[in-house]
Amino acid sequence: MKDKRGLSDVITTILLILLVVIALGIVSVILFSFAKNNSEKAELKVSLLSENFKIKKVLIDSQDPSKINITFCCATGSYQIKKQTEENNTELDIGLVIDRSGSMRQSGWTINLDSSLISSYNFYNLNVPRNSYSSSQTFNVNSSNTRIAILLMWDKKQGYNGSEGSEFSLNLRRPSGEWIFGSGQPNTGGKVDPPDSLGNSNEYFNGISSKPQIIYIENPQVGNWEVKVWGWNLRPSTNPPNSQNVNISVFKGNAQQISKNPTIISIDAAKNSSKSFVNSKKDDEQINYVVFGNYGELKQTLTSNLTKLINAIDNTGMEGGTAIQTGIETAEEDLLNNGRENSEKIMVILTDGQNDAGSEIVIQTAQEVKDNGIIIFTIGLTGFVDENMLKQVATKPEYYNYAPDASNLNFIFEEVRRDITNLFEKNEKLSDYFLLIFYNNTNSYEYKLDDPSLKPLQTKEYFFDLTGKLTNVTRIEIYPVILAKNGKEVIGQLLQTFEIA
């Protein structure tokens, strides 16, 4: 009996040891799994610190404040961009093509008009002969009119492709009887904005070009003024029309009703923006610099040397009319002949006006370039560019960018740079989705923004209908969210709090 009891004790001890070992194993697995999950969550949270997804603009429907349009930008972070860029071997050869025609001497500045003037201005529709003056029209200025602005605009003449690029000269006669630019053919050469002293130092003229013209006058003489228009250069030059219709608008008011926006010369803005663009180049990127007026000229062949590019841009001069196709052809030749064999080739084109020979030749030339695998972005500067043409010249309509005046040209070039980066760098969103929390003064509502089509660095607009959920939103918070391997949500730190006034 004693031996049996001793054997039983041994077996019991062995079983206890096995149970302890199994228990320790289970605990170890649990602890390891817990530690692993915590480690994974910690790693994911570190990644989320680099997420950069922000609200740029919020528009709330004034009729129904539960409906909101929100524009977001740039779903990715510097950590991920750097990581992916290091893994990306795409070489870029870029052609930078800039308008240097005579109209780029001007600023394309605009005036601000009070809405009360829109219903009370003088309007004239005139027929302007080539190389001659139109008939004259008169308007009265009284002592309360401390500012006047005279605008000249026109459209293409039916059947004359390219006539939208015609050039006219606006002339005014003061009540004293003196014509500002003389009574004969106006001597307009060199009279550009910033203004020369034209009779009185406070009379500003926007120059001769294929874009709308403005004469802006402070403290004008009281009495009857006269206005007429000279047909400076009717286009197309190969077969110009005998005359063309123009519209003149005369606005009279005071300093609160009429004001002039700051003067920024178009060519200066183009040069400064071009330098910012090349300064943002990657180390393995090559850029050439081409200018065009009547003809295209390669100022700098493809190079990665910033000093050469900056010098070429600084030495840009002015020349001739607007022949956009010549700039495209010149840039293409250099990209194909001097570009690297396996590089992606891109062209960025800036112009401020209409093409002298019409749009068809530009669209045809651009198509040949695109057929050779070159991607084209276009930029239209001022409100008188042929937007339809520039959208067709661009590889995609959304690759056309519009700058209403020179003041925001640098921002437009930054947008183009982001688009190029978006095309060729393999960036990825850090987040699986974004958690938006909408607040009003008393409640909140959570929304999961899960959009698989959202690309890195993309600016995108979303519509939110919060009917029945929340209204009169005062604040929006954004959090990045990643799904861990166990399916649990890992929420990152607050990305942005957007206050709505």
C-alpha positions in Angstrom: 0.0 0.0 0.0 2.9 2.3 0.9 4.5 1.8 -2.6 1.2 2.5 -4.3 0.6 5.7 -2.3 4.2 6.8 -3.1 3.6 6.3 -6.9 0.3 8.2 -6.7 2.1 11.1 -5.1 4.7 11.2 -7.9 2.0 11.1 -10.6 0.1 13.9 -8.8 3.3 16.0 -8.5 4.0 15.5 -12.2 0.5 16.5 -13.2 0.7 19.6 -11.0 4.0 20.5 -12.7 2.4 20.0 -16.2 -0.6 22.1 -15.2 1.7 24.9 -14.0 3.8 24.7 -17.2 0.6 24.8 -19.4 -0.7 27.7 -17.3 2.5 29.6 -17.6 2.5 29.0 -21.3 -1.0 30.3 -21.7 -0.2 33.4 -19.6 3.0 33.9 -21.7 1.0 33.7 -24.9 -1.6 36.2 -23.6 1.1 38.5 -22.3 3.0 38.2 -25.6 -0.1 38.8 -27.6 -1.0 41.8 -25.4 2.5 43.2 -25.7 2.5 42.6 -29.5 -0.9 44.3 -29.9 0.3 47.3 -27.8 3.5 47.4 -29.8 1.6 47.4 -33.0 -0.8 50.1 -31.8 2.2 52.2 -30.6 3.9 51.8 -34.0 0.6 52.7 -35.9 0.1 55.8 -33.6 3.7 56.9 -34.3 2.9 56.7 -38.1 -0.3 58.7 -37.6 1.6 61.6 -36.1 2.7 62.3 -39.7 -0.8 62.4 -41.2 -1.7 65.7 -42.8 -5.4 66.0 -43.7 -6.9 69.4 -43.2 -10.0 71.4 -44.0 -9.3 74.2 -46.4 -12.8 75.6 -46.9 -16.3 75.1 -45.4 -19.5 76.3 -47.2 -22.8 76.0 -45.3 -26.1 76.2 -47.2 -27.7 79.5 -46.0 -31.2 78.0 -46.7 -30.5 74.7 -45.0 -27.6 74.8 -42.5 -27.7 71.0 -42.2 -26.1 70.8 -45.6 -22.3 71.5 -45.8 -19.6 71.4 -48.5 -16.1 70.9 -47.1 -12.9 71.1 -49.1 -10.0 69.0 -47.7 -6.4 68.8 -48.7 -3.4 66.5 -48.6 -4.1 63.1 -47.1 -0.5 62.0 -46.3 2.4 63.1 -44.1 6.0 64.1 -44.5 7.2 60.8 -43.0 5.4 58.8 -45.7 6.3 61.2 -48.5 10.0 60.9 -47.6 9.8 57.1 -47.3 8.1 56.6 -50.6 10.2 59.1 -52.4 13.3 57.2 -51.4 11.8 54.1 -53.0 10.7 55.9 -56.2 13.1 55.9 -59.1 11.1 57.9 -61.6 13.2 60.6 -63.4 11.4 63.7 -64.5 12.3 66.0 -67.4 10.2 69.2 -67.4 9.8 71.9 -70.0 8.8 75.3 -68.6 7.3 77.4 -71.3 6.6 81.1 -70.5 4.8 83.9 -72.5 7.1 86.9 -73.1 4.8 88.8 -75.6 4.3 92.5 -75.3 1.1 92.2 -73.2 3.1 90.6 -70.4 4.5 94.1 -69.7 1.2 94.9 -68.2 -0.3 93.9 -64.9 -3.7 92.9 -66.0 -4.9 94.7 -62.9 -8.6 94.9 -62.2 -10.8 97.5 -60.5 -13.3 96.9 -57.7 -16.8 98.3 -58.3 -19.6 98.9 -55.9 -22.7 97.0 -56.9 -24.7 100.3 -56.9 -22.7 101.4 -60.0 -23.7 98.4 -62.1 -27.1 99.8 -62.9 -26.0 103.4 -63.6 -23.0 103.2 -65.9 -22.7 104.4 -69.5 -22.5 101.7 -72.1 -21.4 102.1 -75.8 -21.2 99.6 -78.6 -18.8 100.9 -81.2 -17.6 99.7 -84.6 -13.8 100.2 -84.9 -12.1 100.4 -88.3 -8.6 99.0 -88.9 -5.9 101.7 -88.5 -8.5 104.3 -87.7 -10.7 105.7 -85.0 -14.3 104.8 -84.2 -17.0 107.5 -83.8 -16.8 109.5 -80.5 -19.1 109.2 -77.5 -19.5 111.7 -74.7 -20.3 111.4 -71.0 -20.6 114.0 -68.2 -18.5 114.1 -65.0 -19.8 116.1 -62.0 -18.1 117.3 -58.9 -19.2 114.3 -56.8 -17.4 111.9 -59.3 -13.9 111.7 -57.7 -13.1 108.5 -59.6 -13.9 107.3 -63.1 -13.0 104.0 -64.8 -13.4 103.4 -68.5 -13.3 99.7 -69.6 -12.8 98.5 -73.2 -13.7 94.9 -74.1 -14.3 92.9 -77.3 -14.9 89.4 -78.6 -13.9 87.6 -81.8 -15.4 88.7 -85.1 -17.5 85.9 -86.7 -15.6 84.2 -89.4 -12.2 85.6 -88.4 -10.4 83.0 -86.3 -7.9 84.8 -84.1 -9.7 88.1 -84.1 -10.3 87.8 -80.4 -6.6 88.6 -80.1 -7.0 92.0 -81.9 -5.5 95.1 -80.2 -7.2 98.4 -79.6 -6.3 101.8 -78.2 -8.6 103.7 -75.9 -8.4 107.5 -76.0 -10.1 110.2 -73.9 -10.6 113.9 -74.3 -10.8 116.0 -71.2 -13.4 118.8 -70.9 -10.5 121.2 -71.5 -10.3 119.9 -75.0 -7.0 117.9 -74.7 -6.8 114.3 -75.9 -4.8 112.2 -73.5 -2.9 110.3 -76.2 -3.1 113.0 -79.0 -5.7 113.5 -81.7 -4.1 111.3 -84.3 -3.0 107.7 -84.2 -2.0 107.3 -80.5 1.7 107.0 -79.7 1.1 104.0 -77.4 4.5 102.4 -77.5 5.9 102.0 -74.0 2.8 103.4 -72.2 2.3 100.5 -69.8 1.2 99.9 -66.2 2.7 101.0 -63.9 1.6 104.2 -65.6 3.6 106.8 -67.3 2.7 110.4 -66.5 0.0 110.9 -69.1 -0.9 114.6 -68.9 -1.9 114.5 -65.3 0.0 112.2 -62.9 -3.1 110.6 -61.5 -4.3 109.3 -64.9 -3.4 105.6 -65.3 -3.5 103.7 -68.6 -3.3 99.9 -68.9 -1.6 99.8 -72.3 -2.1 98.3 -75.7 -2.5 94.5 -75.9 -4.8 91.7 -76.7 -6.6 91.9 -73.4 -9.2 94.3 -71.9 -8.0 97.8 -71.3 -8.8 100.2 -68.4 -8.3 103.9 -67.9 -8.6 104.8 -64.3 -8.7 108.4 -63.3 -8.7 110.0 -59.8 -10.2 113.5 -59.4 -11.2 113.9 -63.1 -12.0 117.3 -64.6 -15.7 118.3 -64.2 -17.6 118.6 -67.5 -18.2 116.7 -70.8 -15.6 114.0 -71.6 -15.2 112.3 -75.0 -14.1 108.7 -75.7 -13.1 106.9 -78.9 -11.2 103.8 -79.9 -8.3 103.2 -82.4 -8.1 99.9 -84.3 -4.5 99.3 -83.4 -3.9 95.8 -84.8 -6.9 93.8 -86.0 -6.2 90.1 -86.3 -5.6 87.6 -87.8 -2.7 89.5 -89.3 -2.7 87.3 -92.5 -6.3 88.3 -93.3 -7.6 91.0 -90.9 -11.2 92.2 -90.8 -11.8 95.8 -92.0 -13.5 96.6 -88.6 -14.5 95.0 -85.3 -17.1 95.8 -82.6 -16.0 96.8 -79.1 -17.9 97.6 -75.9 -17.1 100.6 -73.7 -18.3 100.9 -70.1 -17.9 104.1 -68.2 -18.2 104.0 -64.4 -18.4 107.2 -62.3 -18.3 107.3 -58.5 -16.1 108.0 -55.5 -13.2 106.3 -53.7 -15.5 104.0 -51.8 -17.2 102.9 -55.0 -14.3 102.5 -57.4 -10.8 101.3 -56.4 -7.8 99.8 -58.3 -6.2 96.6 -57.2 -2.4 96.5 -56.6 -0.2 96.6 -59.7 1.8 93.5 -60.3 3.5 93.3 -63.7 2.6 90.0 -65.4 6.2 89.2 -66.7 7.6 89.9 -63.2 5.1 87.6 -61.6 5.8 84.9 -64.2 9.6 85.1 -63.6 9.2 85.1 -59.8 6.8 82.1 -59.9 9.1 80.3 -62.4 12.0 80.7 -60.0 9.9 79.3 -57.1 8.9 76.4 -59.3 12.5 75.4 -60.3 13.7 76.0 -56.7 11.2 73.2 -55.6 12.7 70.7 -58.0 14.0 67.3 -56.9 17.7 66.5 -57.1 17.2 64.0 -60.0 14.9 66.4 -61.9 15.9 68.2 -65.1 14.1 71.4 -66.3 14.5 73.5 -69.5 13.3 77.1 -69.9 11.6 78.2 -73.1 10.0 81.6 -73.9 7.8 82.7 -76.8 6.5 85.8 -78.4 6.4 85.8 -82.1 8.7 82.8 -82.0 9.9 80.2 -79.4 13.4 80.4 -77.9 15.2 77.9 -75.8 16.9 80.0 -73.0 18.2 77.0 -71.1 18.4 73.4 -72.2 17.4 70.6 -69.8 19.6 70.8 -66.7 19.5 70.1 -63.0 21.7 73.2 -62.4 19.6 75.7 -60.4 22.0 78.6 -61.1 21.7 78.2 -64.8 17.9 78.1 -64.6 17.6 81.1 -62.4 20.0 83.2 -64.6 17.9 82.2 -67.7 14.7 83.3 -66.0 16.2 86.6 -64.8 17.3 87.4 -68.3 13.9 87.1 -69.8 13.1 90.0 -72.1 10.0 91.0 -74.0 9.2 90.3 -77.7 6.4 90.4 -80.2 2.9 88.9 -80.2 1.6 85.6 -79.0 2.6 82.4 -80.9 2.0 79.7 -78.3 2.7 76.9 -80.7 6.3 78.0 -81.2 7.0 77.7 -77.5 5.5 74.2 -77.4 7.5 73.1 -80.4 10.8 74.5 -79.0 10.3 72.8 -75.6 9.3 69.5 -77.2 12.4 69.4 -79.3 14.6 69.8 -76.3 12.7 67.3 -74.2 12.9 64.6 -76.9 16.5 65.3 -78.1 18.1 66.0 -74.7 15.8 64.2 -72.3 16.8 61.0 -70.5 15.8 57.8 -72.2 13.5 56.5 -69.5 12.4 59.8 -68.0 8.8 60.9 -67.7 8.4 64.1 -69.7 6.2 67.1 -68.7 5.5 70.5 -70.1 4.1 73.5 -68.2 2.8 76.4 -70.3 1.9 79.9 -69.2 0.2 82.5 -71.4 -1.7 85.7 -70.7 -3.6 86.1 -73.9 -5.1 84.8 -77.1 -3.0 83.1 -79.8 -2.4 85.5 -82.8 -3.0 82.7 -85.4 -6.0 81.3 -83.6 -6.5 78.3 -81.4 -6.5 75.4 -83.9 -2.7 75.5 -84.6 -2.0 75.5 -80.8 -4.3 72.5 -80.2 -2.9 70.6 -83.1 0.7 71.2 -82.0 -0.1 70.2 -78.5 -1.8 67.0 -79.6 1.4 66.0 -81.5 3.4 66.6 -78.3 0.9 64.5 -76.2 1.1 61.7 -78.9 4.9 61.6 -78.1 4.1 60.8 -74.5 4.6 64.3 -73.0 2.2 65.4 -70.3 1.0 69.0 -70.6 -0.2 71.4 -67.8 -1.4 74.9 -68.8 -1.8 78.1 -66.9 -4.0 81.0 -68.1 -3.2 84.4 -66.6 -5.8 87.2 -66.6 -9.4 87.1 -67.7 -8.8 87.3 -71.4 -7.1 84.0 -72.1 -8.7 81.4 -74.3 -9.7 78.9 -71.6 -11.3 76.5 -74.0 -8.1 76.2 -76.0 -5.9 75.8 -72.9 -8.1 73.0 -71.6 -7.7 71.2 -74.9 -4.0 71.8 -74.9 -3.6 70.3 -71.5 -3.4 66.5 -71.2 -6.6 66.6 -69.1 -9.0 69.5 -68.7 -8.2 69.5 -65.0 -4.6 70.1 -65.8 -5.6 73.6 -66.9 -5.1 76.2 -64.1 -6.5 79.8 -64.1 -4.9 82.8 -62.4 -7.3 85.8 -62.6 -4.4 88.2 -62.0 -0.7 88.0 -61.3 -1.2 88.2 -57.5 -2.0 84.5 -57.1 0.3 83.1 -59.8 2.8 81.7 -57.3 0.0 79.7 -55.7 -1.0 78.3 -59.1 2.6 77.1 -59.8 2.5 75.4 -56.4 -0.7 73.6 -57.4 1.0 72.4 -60.6 4.0 71.1 -58.6 1.6 69.2 -56.3 -0.2 67.7 -59.3 3.2 66.6 -60.8 4.2 65.0 -57.5 0.8 63.3 -57.3 1.4 61.7 -60.7 4.8 60.2 -60.1 5.5 59.8 -56.5 4.1 56.6 -54.9 2.7 58.3 -51.8 0.1 56.5 -49.8 -2.4 57.7 -47.2 -1.3 56.8 -43.7 -4.9 56.4 -42.5 -7.5 53.9 -43.5 -10.1 56.5 -43.0 -10.8 59.8 -41.1 -13.1 60.4 -38.2 -15.0 63.7 -38.4 -16.8 65.0 -35.3 -19.3 67.8 -36.0 -20.3 69.9 -33.0 -22.9 72.6 -32.4 -23.5 74.4 -29.1 -25.2 71.3 -27.5 -24.6 68.1 -29.4 -22.1 66.3 -31.6 -22.2 63.8 -34.5 -19.5 61.4 -35.7 -18.9 60.7 -39.4 -16.5 58.1 -40.8 -14.9 59.5 -44.0 -13.9 56.4 -45.9 -13.1 57.2 -49.5 -10.9 54.6 -51.3 -10.6 57.0 -54.3 -9.0 59.7 -52.2 -5.4 60.1 -53.5 -2.4 61.4 -51.5 -1.8 65.2 -51.8 -5.2 65.6 -53.4 -7.5 68.5 -52.8 -11.1 67.2 -52.8 -14.6 68.5 -51.9 -17.2 66.5 -50.1 -20.9 67.1 -49.4 -22.4 66.3 -46.0 -26.1 66.2 -45.4 -26.6 66.2 -41.6 -30.4 66.5 -41.8 -31.9 64.9 -38.7 -28.5 64.5 -37.1 -27.1 68.0 -36.5 -27.6 71.6 -37.6 -25.9 74.9 -37.1 -22.4 73.4 -36.9 -19.9 75.5 -35.0 -16.8 73.2 -34.9 -15.4 70.3 -36.7 -12.6 67.9 -35.5 -10.6 65.5 -37.6 -8.9 62.3 -36.3 -6.9 59.8 -38.4 -7.9 56.1 -38.0 -6.0 52.9 -38.8 -7.3 49.4 -38.5 -4.9 47.2 -36.6 -4.3 43.5 -37.6 -6.9 42.4 -35.0 -9.5 44.6 -36.6 -9.5 47.1 -33.8 -9.5 50.9 -34.6 -6.4 52.8 -33.7 -7.3 56.5 -33.5 -4.5 59.0 -33.9 -4.1 62.4 -32.3 -6.4 65.3 -33.2 -5.3 66.6 -36.7 -7.4 69.8 -36.8 -10.1 71.8 -35.0 -11.9 73.9 -37.6 -14.0 76.7 -36.0 -17.0 78.0 -38.0 -17.8 81.6 -37.4 
